[in-house]
């Protein structure tokens, strides 16, 4: 799924009151996080937390 389709699909799920997860789509956790981050930076959603991996901070 390309990022534009994923972007709109996630927004649609939020609009319906759902809490989408990367497991709902054929994407990795990192790809899903990138798109949610884009949505949050565009001020289209509030209170989204995107946690990035690091040496002591693994993506889970």
Secondary structure, DSSP 8 states (H G I E B T S, - for coil): --HHHHHHHHHHHHHTT----GGGTTS-HHHHHHHHHHHHHTTSSSS-------SS----
